[in-house]
Amino acid sequence: MTKNRLIASVIGLLVIIAIAGCGHKLVVSGDQQSVPLYPDEATYLRISQLQQQGGVSGMLGDMGKNLAAKQIDNQTPVKVLSSSSNGSMVEITGGPMKGSSGFVAKQNLD
């Protein structure tokens, strides 16, 4: 009986470790203070293209980013829902924005 209990405990511990290791976190890059969470990938791409153009279009891109994207704290835990070459759709699993979902750039996901 003791051997069975030990085996069950070890299996339970391994399952807990595996579940805890599957999480991802948002990370800031460069001079960012927080991570932008866009409603979808199309919005991210549109705003990124405007920002890269510079001039008036670049300023419009910056304004669009401030309006369209929620700013999420660094190290916020997330669950990846889907991924593309540009980034991932995620759901926030902890913190004040828990349950929110959106798109984050590839460089902002750990």
Buried (B, 14 or more C-beta within 10 A) or exposed (E): EEEEEEEEEEEEEEEEEEEEEEEBBBBBEEEEEBBBBBEEBEBBBBBBEBBEEEEEEEEBBEEBBEEBBBEBBBEBBBBBEEEEEEBBBBBBBEBEBEEBBBBBBEEBBE
